[in-house]
Amino acid sequence: MSERAAKVTPADTEEQEHEQFTDETATETDAEARSETTPKPVTNGAEAVVRALENAGVEYAFGVQGGAIMPVYDALYDSDIYHVTMAHEQGAAHAADAYGIVSGEPGICLATSGPGATNLVTGIADADMDSDPMLALTGQVPTAFVGNDAFQETDTTGVTTPITKDNTFSAEPDRVGTDVSEALALAREGRPGPTLVDLPKDVTNAETDSEPDEPKTPDTYEVQERANPEIVAAAAERIENANKPVMLLGGGVIKGEASEACRAFAVEHEIPVITTMPGLGAFPEDHELSLEMAGMHGTGYANMAITHCDTLIGIGTRFDDRLTGGIETFAPDAEVIHVDIDPAEISKNIHADYPLVGDAETVVEQLAAAVEESPQATKWRAQCQQWKSDYSMAYDAPEDEPVQPEFVVEALDEATDDDTIVTTGVGQHQMWACQYWTFTEPRTWVSSHGLGTMGYGLPAAIGARLAADDEQDVVCIDGDGSFLMTMQGLSVAVRENLDITVAVLNNEYIGMVRQWQDAFFEGRHAASEYNWMPEFDKLAEAFGAQGYRIDDYDEVADTIEAALEYDGPSVIDVHIDPQANVYPMVPSGGDNGQFALTEDQL
């Protein structure tokens, strides 16, 4: 949490109680004054940009200052929007991305032209792959210099066109504020995604009194909310007649606020539920109907259920290759009901027998109204429970051997509340977090899925912390290689007094690469051994955070408790078994039903 929103300490209580009546009176008076005060008129393009953000209710922005974006920062100086200066533009994009995931509203990131804008690209691409709402504002050289290879000039809109939902080169001072408003609306409406507005310095410096329009999408932008009633009726009949149904919930369930509707539908009709990795938290994993996550490192029982089901109800998932493995072996005997707000996703990877284009919550409610009888699937549910027993996620943790990463993840989960937000980087640690943390609520899992961006975890924890409720814990489970990429963000967490806990699962490898090298490259560890790693606990203290180290099992519980209780950023350097691997595993393009539980089975 930032200093702006710091928790009340016991020492403050008496003074605050003494001044309570005065404060309440002042608050009422201030509120009345504000209601009678109109904002000062816009005088230039930069002020119009900031006014558009204010009109949309933006509270935080993440960025790095620079020459071409300087007019916008000057306008932010007088705004109530709280700017978080990040240590690197990539971190700004990831923080904004995570803010959007947790809050549901577009996160805002800013950067200057040239290298500032290109440093945002990885974060923008990440948000695009995962359909996360985000707005990037980039400075640009004056319009007269565009195309002349001016200092710090890059064709930002050209570079980012393939990785944005929409981008705009804003060339008119009277239009620039509305360009930003429109970009905000596009980022969050329909299928969410990143948008970008490129802001030439002469445009943001130019005089204008034009107030930005309220955030709204262009008249040409249409989103289908309700699915075709005839296809809904046919899909409902298929569900009623199913013998082996499963629901597959993707990230679109969470983004479409459809988690409650999906839970209610699954429970009413007793349909087993599987999630994709972005869908973690859409259905409580402690529920008896939950089969947890499917895919390359999904549970054996989830993958078995997909392989043998006769009816697959996919909601808000794009059926990417990490989920499906080989398309020809994915749910081979199933009729597929596919619900998605983006018609481009229907039958793109997996053929949809019942294509239902529309908002996830709305379409699930349509299905709920149309399904009159629950499928007769008692034997199927028993089979799914048997698979849960046969392919248990249990693991060995001998006390005389190095600490197993699964044990650490479960210990962190046990020490925190159900609404704790988990962020990760990418690699083995990400998979252990997916597998051994029990997710029960939406918007508590924040990670890089489609792009697979190492270094995502720490800046994401910063954005998540500012979007979360004050009482929620934020835990970043990271790997040593991933953490090393963006650990400069610790300086931001310390400066802002953000209460986040980082657990670095340190195996001195790029662990997932090492695992693949052992399995498929005869153990030739080319560029994957990281035995030159620094001591992360001491580095944390150098940044001003609290540092801890774990080497043995008997240190795990007490160290985690101390780190969580510390009021500020803390880092636990957890030295885990360097040979620990992630299983189950489906080789790339393989058959989900033929998952490996050991390296010998690959």
C-alpha positions as CSV (number, residue, x, y, z in Angstrom):
1,M,0.0,0.0,0.0
2,S,1.3,3.5,-0.8
3,E,2.0,6.2,1.7
4,R,-1.1,8.0,0.4
5,A,-3.2,5.1,1.7
6,A,-1.1,4.0,4.7
7,K,-2.9,2.1,7.4
8,V,-3.7,3.8,10.7
9,T,-1.2,2.8,13.4
10,P,-2.2,2.4,17.0
11,A,-0.2,5.5,17.9
12,D,-2.4,7.6,15.6
13,T,-5.7,6.4,17.0
14,E,-6.0,8.7,20.0
15,E,-5.3,11.8,18.1
16,Q,-7.7,10.9,15.3
17,E,-10.5,10.2,17.8
18,H,-9.9,13.6,19.4
19,E,-10.2,15.3,16.0
20,Q,-13.0,13.1,14.7
21,F,-15.8,15.7,14.9
22,T,-13.7,18.4,13.4
23,D,-12.5,16.1,10.6
24,E,-16.0,15.0,9.7
25,T,-17.3,18.6,9.7
26,A,-14.4,19.6,7.5
27,T,-15.0,16.7,5.2
28,E,-18.6,17.7,4.7
29,T,-17.6,21.3,4.0
30,D,-14.9,20.2,1.6
31,A,-17.3,18.0,-0.2
32,E,-19.8,20.8,-0.6
33,A,-17.1,23.1,-1.9
34,R,-15.9,20.5,-4.4
35,S,-19.4,19.9,-5.7
36,E,-19.7,23.6,-6.4
37,T,-16.3,23.9,-8.0
38,T,-15.8,23.2,-11.7
39,P,-12.5,22.1,-12.9
40,K,-10.2,24.8,-14.3
41,P,-10.4,25.1,-18.1
42,V,-8.1,23.1,-20.3
43,T,-5.4,25.3,-21.7
44,N,-3.2,22.9,-23.7
45,G,-3.1,19.4,-25.2
46,A,-1.4,17.8,-22.2
47,E,-4.0,19.1,-19.8
48,A,-6.7,17.6,-22.1
49,V,-4.9,14.3,-21.9
50,V,-4.9,14.4,-18.1
51,R,-8.5,15.6,-18.0
52,A,-9.6,12.6,-20.1
53,L,-7.9,10.3,-17.5
54,E,-9.6,12.2,-14.6
55,N,-13.0,12.0,-16.3
56,A,-12.6,8.2,-16.5
57,G,-11.9,8.0,-12.7
58,V,-8.2,7.0,-13.1
59,E,-6.5,6.9,-9.7
60,Y,-3.0,5.6,-10.5
61,A,-0.5,5.8,-13.4
62,F,2.8,4.0,-13.8
63,G,5.6,5.4,-15.9
64,V,9.1,6.9,-16.5
65,Q,9.6,10.6,-17.3
66,G,11.4,11.8,-20.4
67,G,11.7,14.5,-23.0
68,A,8.8,14.0,-25.4
69,I,6.3,13.0,-22.6
70,M,7.3,15.9,-20.4
71,P,4.3,18.1,-21.1
72,V,1.9,15.4,-20.0
73,Y,3.9,14.9,-16.8
74,D,3.8,18.7,-16.2
75,A,0.0,18.5,-16.4
76,L,-0.1,15.5,-14.1
77,Y,1.8,17.6,-11.5
78,D,-1.5,19.4,-10.6
79,S,-3.7,16.3,-10.9
80,D,-5.1,14.0,-8.1
81,I,-3.9,11.1,-10.2
82,Y,-1.1,9.4,-8.3
83,H,1.9,8.7,-10.5
84,V,4.1,5.8,-9.6
85,T,7.6,6.4,-11.0
86,M,8.9,3.0,-12.0
87,A,12.5,1.9,-12.4
88,H,12.0,0.8,-16.0
89,E,9.3,1.2,-18.6
90,Q,8.8,-2.5,-18.9
91,G,8.0,-2.6,-15.2
92,A,5.5,0.3,-15.8
93,A,3.7,-1.7,-18.4
94,H,3.5,-4.9,-16.2
95,A,2.4,-2.8,-13.2
96,A,-0.4,-1.2,-15.3
97,D,-1.3,-4.6,-16.7
98,A,-1.6,-6.2,-13.2
99,Y,-3.6,-3.2,-12.0
100,G,-6.1,-3.8,-14.8
101,I,-6.3,-7.5,-13.9
102,V,-7.1,-6.9,-10.3
103,S,-9.3,-3.8,-10.6
104,G,-11.1,-4.6,-13.9
105,E,-10.3,-1.1,-15.1
106,P,-7.6,-0.2,-17.6
107,G,-4.2,0.3,-16.0
108,I,-2.3,3.4,-17.3
109,C,1.4,3.5,-18.2
110,L,3.4,6.3,-19.7
111,A,6.8,6.6,-21.4
112,T,8.7,9.0,-23.6
113,S,9.4,8.5,-27.3
114,G,12.0,6.2,-28.8
115,P,13.5,3.8,-26.1
116,G,10.8,4.7,-23.6
117,A,8.1,3.5,-26.0
118,T,10.0,0.5,-27.2
119,N,10.7,-0.5,-23.5
120,L,6.9,-0.7,-23.1
121,V,6.5,-3.1,-26.0
122,T,7.0,-6.4,-24.0
123,G,4.4,-5.3,-21.5
124,I,2.0,-4.2,-24.2
125,A,2.4,-7.5,-26.0
126,D,1.9,-9.4,-22.8
127,A,-1.4,-7.5,-22.1
128,D,-2.5,-8.1,-25.7
129,M,-1.9,-11.9,-25.5
130,D,-3.9,-12.1,-22.2
131,S,-6.6,-9.6,-23.2
132,D,-5.9,-7.3,-20.2
133,P,-7.3,-3.7,-20.2
134,M,-4.4,-1.2,-20.4
135,L,-3.7,2.2,-21.9
136,A,-0.2,3.3,-22.9
137,L,0.5,6.9,-23.4
138,T,3.8,7.6,-25.3
139,G,5.5,10.8,-26.0
140,Q,6.6,11.5,-29.6
141,V,8.8,14.0,-31.4
142,P,7.1,17.1,-32.8
143,T,5.0,16.3,-35.9
144,A,7.3,18.3,-38.1
145,F,10.2,16.0,-37.2
146,V,8.3,12.7,-37.6
147,G,9.9,10.6,-40.3
148,N,13.2,12.4,-40.2
149,D,14.9,10.1,-37.8
150,A,14.9,12.7,-35.1
151,F,16.5,12.2,-31.7
152,Q,14.5,9.4,-29.8
153,E,12.1,9.0,-32.7
154,T,10.4,5.6,-33.3
155,D,7.3,4.8,-35.3
156,T,5.5,3.8,-32.1
157,T,2.1,3.2,-33.7
158,G,3.8,1.1,-36.4
159,V,5.7,-0.9,-33.9
160,T,2.7,-1.6,-31.7
161,T,-0.1,-2.1,-34.3
162,P,0.2,-5.9,-34.1
163,I,0.1,-5.9,-30.3
164,T,-2.7,-3.4,-29.5
165,K,-6.4,-3.6,-29.7
166,D,-6.2,0.0,-31.1
167,N,-3.6,2.7,-31.4
168,T,-3.7,6.3,-32.4
169,F,-1.2,8.9,-33.5
170,S,-2.9,12.0,-32.0
171,A,-2.1,14.9,-34.4
172,E,-4.7,17.6,-33.4
173,P,-4.6,19.5,-30.1
174,D,-8.4,19.9,-30.1
175,R,-8.8,16.2,-30.5
176,V,-6.1,14.8,-28.3
177,G,-8.2,14.5,-25.1
178,T,-11.0,12.7,-26.9
179,D,-8.4,10.3,-28.5
180,V,-7.4,9.3,-24.9
181,S,-11.0,9.0,-23.8
182,E,-11.8,6.7,-26.7
183,A,-8.7,4.6,-26.1
184,L,-9.8,4.1,-22.5
185,A,-13.2,3.0,-23.5
186,L,-11.8,0.6,-26.1
187,A,-9.4,-0.9,-23.7
188,R,-12.2,-2.1,-21.4
189,E,-15.2,-2.7,-23.6
190,G,-15.9,-6.1,-25.2
191,R,-12.8,-8.2,-25.3
192,P,-10.4,-6.1,-23.2
193,G,-6.9,-5.3,-24.4
194,P,-4.2,-2.7,-24.5
195,T,-4.6,0.5,-26.4
196,L,-2.0,3.2,-27.1
197,V,-2.1,6.9,-27.9
198,D,1.1,8.4,-29.3
199,L,1.4,12.1,-28.3
200,P,3.7,14.4,-30.3
201,K,5.3,17.0,-28.2
202,D,4.0,20.0,-30.2
203,V,0.4,18.6,-29.9
204,T,0.6,18.3,-26.1
205,N,2.3,21.8,-25.8
206,A,-0.2,23.4,-28.2
207,E,-3.0,25.7,-26.9
208,T,-6.5,24.3,-26.8
209,D,-9.6,24.8,-24.8
210,S,-11.3,21.7,-26.1
211,E,-12.6,19.5,-23.3
212,P,-12.3,15.8,-24.0
213,D,-15.5,13.8,-24.6
214,E,-16.5,11.2,-22.0
215,P,-15.0,7.8,-22.5
216,K,-17.0,5.9,-25.2
217,T,-16.2,3.6,-28.0
218,P,-16.6,4.7,-31.6
219,D,-20.0,4.3,-33.2
220,T,-18.6,1.7,-35.5
221,Y,-17.5,-0.5,-32.6
222,E,-20.1,-3.2,-31.8
223,V,-20.1,-5.9,-29.2
224,Q,-22.6,-8.8,-29.3
225,E,-23.9,-9.3,-25.8
226,R,-26.4,-12.2,-26.3
227,A,-25.8,-15.4,-28.2
228,N,-28.1,-16.6,-31.0
229,P,-31.2,-18.1,-29.2
230,E,-31.5,-21.0,-31.5
231,I,-27.9,-22.1,-30.9
232,V,-28.4,-21.6,-27.2
233,A,-31.4,-23.9,-27.3
234,A,-29.4,-26.5,-29.2
235,A,-26.5,-26.3,-26.8
236,A,-28.9,-26.6,-23.8
237,E,-30.3,-29.8,-25.3
238,R,-26.8,-31.2,-25.8
239,I,-26.0,-30.4,-22.1
240,E,-29.2,-32.1,-21.0
241,N,-28.3,-35.3,-23.0
242,A,-24.7,-35.4,-22.0
243,N,-23.3,-38.4,-20.1
244,K,-19.8,-37.0,-19.6
245,P,-20.0,-33.2,-19.5
246,V,-17.2,-30.8,-18.3
247,M,-17.1,-27.0,-18.1
248,L,-13.8,-25.4,-19.1
249,L,-13.5,-21.9,-17.7
250,G,-10.9,-19.5,-19.2
251,G,-9.7,-16.0,-18.4
252,G,-12.7,-14.5,-20.2
253,V,-14.9,-15.8,-17.4
254,I,-13.1,-13.6,-14.9
255,K,-12.8,-10.6,-17.3
256,G,-16.5,-10.9,-18.1
257,E,-17.5,-11.0,-14.4
258,A,-19.1,-14.4,-15.1
259,S,-17.5,-16.4,-12.2
260,E,-20.7,-16.4,-10.1
261,A,-22.9,-17.4,-13.0
262,C,-20.6,-20.2,-14.0
263,R,-20.3,-21.5,-10.4
264,A,-24.1,-21.5,-10.0
265,F,-24.6,-23.3,-13.3
266,A,-22.0,-26.0,-12.5
267,V,-23.3,-26.6,-9.0
268,E,-27.0,-26.7,-10.0
269,H,-26.3,-29.3,-12.8
270,E,-23.3,-31.0,-11.0
271,I,-20.9,-30.6,-13.9
272,P,-17.2,-31.1,-13.2
273,V,-15.2,-27.9,-13.7
274,I,-11.7,-27.4,-15.2
275,T,-9.9,-24.1,-15.6
276,T,-7.3,-22.8,-18.0
277,M,-4.3,-21.1,-16.4
278,P,-5.7,-17.6,-16.9
279,G,-9.0,-18.9,-15.5
280,L,-7.6,-19.8,-12.1
281,G,-10.0,-18.5,-9.4
282,A,-13.0,-18.6,-11.7
283,F,-14.2,-21.6,-9.8
284,P,-13.2,-22.6,-6.2
285,E,-10.5,-25.3,-6.3
286,D,-11.6,-26.6,-2.9
287,H,-15.0,-27.5,-4.3
288,E,-15.7,-31.2,-5.0
289,L,-16.6,-30.5,-8.6
290,S,-13.2,-28.8,-9.3
291,L,-10.7,-30.7,-11.4
292,E,-8.4,-27.6,-11.3
293,M,-6.1,-26.6,-14.2
294,A,-5.7,-28.5,-17.5
295,G,-3.0,-28.3,-20.1
296,M,0.8,-28.8,-20.4
297,H,1.3,-28.8,-16.7
298,G,-2.3,-29.3,-15.6
299,T,-3.5,-32.0,-13.3
300,G,-3.7,-35.5,-14.6
301,Y,-7.4,-35.7,-13.6
302,A,-8.3,-32.5,-15.5
303,N,-6.5,-33.7,-18.6
304,M,-8.2,-37.2,-18.4
305,A,-11.6,-35.5,-18.0
306,I,-11.0,-33.4,-21.2
307,T,-9.7,-36.4,-23.1
308,H,-12.8,-38.6,-22.2
309,C,-15.7,-36.1,-22.0
310,D,-18.5,-36.2,-24.5
311,T,-19.6,-32.6,-24.0
312,L,-17.1,-29.7,-23.5
313,I,-18.5,-26.3,-22.4
314,G,-15.7,-23.9,-23.1
315,I,-16.3,-20.4,-21.7
316,G,-14.0,-17.5,-22.3
317,T,-11.1,-19.5,-23.5
318,R,-9.2,-19.3,-26.8
319,F,-8.0,-22.9,-26.7
320,D,-4.3,-22.0,-27.0
321,D,-1.7,-24.7,-27.6
322,R,-0.5,-24.8,-24.0
323,L,-4.0,-25.9,-23.1
324,T,-4.8,-28.2,-26.0
325,G,-1.5,-29.9,-26.8
326,G,-2.1,-31.6,-30.2
327,I,-5.4,-30.3,-31.5
328,E,-6.3,-33.7,-33.1
329,T,-6.2,-35.4,-29.7
330,F,-7.9,-32.6,-27.7
331,A,-11.4,-33.7,-26.4
332,P,-11.6,-36.2,-29.3
333,D,-15.0,-37.5,-28.5
334,A,-16.6,-34.3,-27.4
335,E,-19.1,-32.0,-28.9
336,V,-17.8,-28.5,-28.1
337,I,-19.9,-25.6,-26.9
338,H,-17.8,-22.5,-27.2
339,V,-18.8,-19.2,-25.5
340,D,-16.7,-16.2,-26.4
341,I,-17.2,-12.5,-26.8
342,D,-14.8,-12.4,-29.7
343,P,-16.2,-14.1,-32.8
344,A,-12.6,-14.4,-34.2
345,E,-11.9,-17.0,-31.5
346,I,-14.8,-19.3,-32.4
347,S,-13.4,-22.4,-34.2
348,K,-10.0,-20.7,-34.6
349,N,-8.2,-23.6,-32.9
350,I,-10.9,-26.1,-31.8
351,H,-14.0,-26.5,-33.9
352,A,-17.1,-25.3,-32.1
353,D,-20.2,-27.5,-32.7
354,Y,-22.3,-24.9,-30.8
355,P,-20.8,-21.4,-31.4
356,L,-22.1,-19.0,-28.8
357,V,-20.8,-15.4,-29.4
358,G,-21.6,-13.0,-26.6
359,D,-20.7,-11.7,-23.2
360,A,-19.7,-14.7,-20.9
361,E,-22.1,-13.8,-18.0
362,T,-25.0,-13.1,-20.3
363,V,-24.6,-16.3,-22.3
364,V,-24.2,-18.5,-19.3
365,E,-27.4,-17.0,-17.9
366,Q,-29.1,-17.8,-21.3
367,L,-27.9,-21.4,-21.0
368,A,-29.1,-21.5,-17.4
369,A,-32.6,-20.5,-18.5
370,A,-32.6,-22.9,-21.4
371,V,-31.3,-26.1,-19.6
372,E,-34.4,-27.6,-17.9
373,E,-32.9,-31.0,-16.8
374,S,-29.5,-31.8,-15.4
375,P,-27.4,-34.3,-17.4
376,Q,-27.4,-37.9,-16.0
377,A,-23.7,-38.0,-15.1
378,T,-23.4,-39.8,-11.7
379,K,-21.0,-42.4,-13.1
380,W,-19.0,-39.7,-14.8
381,R,-18.6,-37.7,-11.6
382,A,-17.4,-40.9,-9.8
383,Q,-14.9,-41.5,-12.6
384,C,-13.6,-37.9,-12.2
385,Q,-13.2,-38.5,-8.5
386,Q,-11.3,-41.7,-9.2
387,W,-8.9,-39.9,-11.5
388,K,-8.3,-37.4,-8.7
389,S,-7.2,-40.3,-6.5
390,D,-5.2,-42.1,-9.2
391,Y,-3.3,-39.0,-10.3
392,S,-2.9,-37.2,-7.0
393,M,-0.7,-34.1,-6.8
394,A,1.1,-35.5,-3.8
395,Y,4.8,-35.2,-3.6
396,D,7.7,-36.4,-1.5
397,A,9.5,-34.0,0.9
398,P,12.2,-35.9,2.8
399,E,13.6,-33.8,5.6
400,D,17.2,-34.8,4.8
401,E,17.0,-33.5,1.2
402,P,16.8,-30.0,-0.2
403,V,13.6,-28.1,0.2
404,Q,10.9,-29.0,-2.3
405,P,9.2,-26.0,-4.0
406,E,5.8,-27.4,-3.7
407,F,6.1,-27.4,0.1
408,V,7.0,-23.7,0.1
409,V,4.0,-22.8,-2.1
410,E,1.6,-24.7,0.1
411,A,3.1,-23.1,3.2
412,L,2.6,-19.6,1.8
413,D,-1.0,-20.6,0.8
414,E,-1.7,-21.9,4.3
415,A,-0.3,-18.8,6.0
416,T,-2.5,-16.4,4.0
417,D,-6.2,-15.7,3.4
418,D,-8.3,-17.0,0.5
419,D,-8.4,-13.6,-1.1
420,T,-4.6,-13.2,-1.3
421,I,-3.4,-12.1,-4.6
422,V,-0.6,-14.2,-6.2
423,T,1.7,-12.8,-8.9
424,T,4.5,-14.7,-10.6
425,G,7.1,-14.5,-13.2
426,V,7.4,-17.3,-15.8
427,G,9.1,-20.7,-15.4
428,Q,8.9,-23.7,-13.1
429,H,7.9,-21.5,-10.2
430,Q,4.9,-20.3,-12.1
431,M,3.7,-23.8,-12.6
432,W,4.3,-24.8,-9.0
433,A,2.2,-21.8,-8.0
434,C,-0.6,-22.9,-10.4
435,Q,-0.5,-26.4,-9.1
436,Y,-0.1,-26.1,-5.3
437,W,-1.9,-22.8,-4.4
438,T,-5.6,-23.3,-3.9
439,F,-7.4,-20.6,-5.8
440,T,-10.9,-19.9,-4.7
441,E,-11.7,-16.3,-5.9
442,P,-11.4,-14.5,-9.2
443,R,-8.8,-11.7,-9.7
444,T,-6.4,-13.3,-7.2
445,W,-4.1,-14.8,-9.9
446,V,-1.9,-12.4,-11.8
447,S,0.6,-13.8,-14.2
448,S,1.9,-13.8,-17.8
449,H,0.2,-16.5,-19.8
450,G,0.2,-16.2,-23.6
451,L,3.5,-14.3,-23.9
452,G,5.3,-16.0,-21.0
453,T,7.3,-13.0,-19.9
454,M,10.0,-13.6,-17.4
455,G,10.3,-10.7,-14.9
456,Y,6.6,-10.1,-14.8
457,G,6.1,-11.0,-11.1
458,L,7.6,-8.1,-9.1
459,P,6.3,-5.2,-11.2
460,A,2.9,-7.0,-11.3
461,A,2.9,-7.2,-7.5
462,I,3.4,-3.4,-7.4
463,G,0.4,-2.8,-9.7
464,A,-1.7,-5.5,-7.9
465,R,-0.9,-4.0,-4.5
466,L,-2.3,-0.6,-5.5
467,A,-5.4,-2.1,-7.1
468,A,-6.1,-4.4,-4.1
469,D,-8.1,-3.8,-1.0
470,D,-5.9,-2.7,1.9
471,E,-6.6,-5.9,3.8
472,Q,-5.6,-8.3,1.0
473,D,-2.1,-9.8,1.0
474,V,0.0,-9.7,-2.2
475,V,2.5,-12.5,-2.6
476,C,4.9,-12.7,-5.5
477,I,6.2,-16.2,-6.2
478,D,9.2,-15.8,-8.4
479,G,12.2,-17.7,-9.8
480,D,15.8,-16.6,-9.4
481,G,16.2,-16.0,-13.2
482,S,12.9,-14.2,-13.5
483,F,13.4,-12.0,-10.4
484,L,16.8,-11.0,-11.6
485,M,15.3,-9.4,-14.7
486,T,13.2,-6.8,-13.0
487,M,14.3,-6.7,-9.4
488,Q,15.0,-2.9,-9.7
489,G,11.3,-2.6,-9.0
490,L,12.2,-3.2,-5.3
491,S,13.3,0.4,-5.2
492,V,9.8,1.4,-6.2
493,A,8.2,-0.9,-3.6
494,V,10.4,0.5,-0.9
495,R,9.8,4.1,-1.9
496,E,6.1,3.7,-2.0
497,N,6.1,1.6,1.2
498,L,4.2,-1.3,-0.5
499,D,3.3,-4.2,1.6
500,I,4.3,-7.1,-0.7
501,T,6.0,-10.4,0.0
502,V,8.3,-11.9,-2.6
503,A,9.3,-15.6,-2.4
504,V,12.2,-16.3,-4.8
505,L,12.3,-20.1,-5.5
506,N,16.0,-20.2,-6.1
507,N,17.4,-23.2,-7.9
508,E,20.3,-21.4,-9.6
509,Y,18.9,-22.5,-13.0
510,I,16.6,-21.2,-15.6
511,G,14.6,-24.2,-14.3
512,M,12.1,-24.9,-17.0
513,V,14.8,-24.7,-19.7
514,R,17.0,-27.0,-17.6
515,Q,14.1,-29.5,-17.3
516,W,13.6,-29.5,-21.0
517,Q,17.3,-29.9,-21.6
518,D,17.4,-32.9,-19.4
519,A,14.4,-34.4,-21.1
520,F,15.0,-33.6,-24.8
521,F,18.6,-32.4,-25.2
522,E,20.6,-35.1,-23.4
523,G,21.2,-33.0,-20.3
524,R,23.3,-30.4,-22.1
525,H,22.8,-27.3,-20.0
526,A,23.6,-24.6,-22.5
527,A,23.2,-21.2,-20.9
528,S,20.7,-22.4,-18.2
529,E,23.0,-22.8,-15.2
530,Y,22.8,-19.7,-13.0
531,N,25.2,-20.6,-10.2
532,W,26.4,-17.0,-10.2
533,M,23.3,-15.8,-8.6
534,P,23.5,-13.0,-6.0
535,E,22.2,-13.4,-2.4
536,F,18.7,-12.0,-2.9
537,D,18.1,-11.5,0.8
538,K,21.1,-9.2,1.1
539,L,20.2,-7.4,-2.1
540,A,16.7,-6.8,-0.7
541,E,18.2,-5.1,2.3
542,A,20.5,-3.0,0.0
543,F,17.3,-1.7,-1.6
544,G,15.8,-1.0,1.8
545,A,13.4,-4.0,1.9
546,Q,13.5,-6.7,4.5
547,G,15.5,-9.8,3.4
548,Y,15.1,-13.4,4.6
549,R,16.7,-16.7,3.6
550,I,15.4,-20.3,3.8
551,D,17.7,-23.3,3.4
552,D,15.9,-26.0,5.5
553,Y,12.3,-27.2,6.1
554,D,12.4,-26.1,9.8
555,E,12.9,-22.5,8.7
556,V,10.0,-22.3,6.3
557,A,7.0,-21.6,8.6
558,D,8.6,-19.1,10.8
559,T,10.3,-17.2,8.0
560,I,7.1,-17.0,6.0
561,E,5.2,-15.7,9.0
562,A,7.9,-13.0,9.7
563,A,7.9,-11.9,6.1
564,L,4.1,-11.6,5.9
565,E,4.0,-9.7,9.2
566,Y,6.6,-7.2,8.0
567,D,4.9,-3.9,7.1
568,G,6.6,-3.2,3.8
569,P,8.3,-5.1,1.0
570,S,10.1,-8.3,2.0
571,V,12.0,-10.8,0.0
572,I,12.6,-14.5,0.9
573,D,15.5,-16.2,-0.9
574,V,14.3,-19.8,-0.8
575,H,17.0,-22.3,-1.8
576,I,15.1,-25.2,-3.2
577,D,16.1,-28.5,-4.7
578,P,17.9,-27.6,-7.9
579,Q,16.8,-30.9,-9.6
580,A,13.1,-30.4,-8.8
581,N,10.9,-30.7,-11.9
582,V,7.3,-29.8,-12.8
583,Y,5.0,-32.7,-13.3
584,P,2.5,-33.7,-14.7
585,M,3.9,-32.6,-18.1
586,V,2.5,-33.0,-21.6
587,P,5.3,-32.5,-24.3
588,S,4.6,-29.6,-26.6
589,G,1.9,-30.7,-29.2
590,G,1.4,-34.0,-27.3
591,D,-1.8,-35.8,-26.2
592,N,-3.2,-34.4,-23.0
593,G,-4.3,-37.9,-22.0
594,Q,-0.7,-39.2,-22.3
595,F,0.8,-36.9,-19.7
596,A,4.1,-37.8,-18.0
597,L,4.5,-38.1,-14.3
598,T,8.3,-38.6,-14.5
599,E,11.1,-37.9,-16.9
600,D,11.2,-41.5,-17.9
601,Q,7.7,-41.3,-19.3
602,L,8.5,-38.4,-21.7
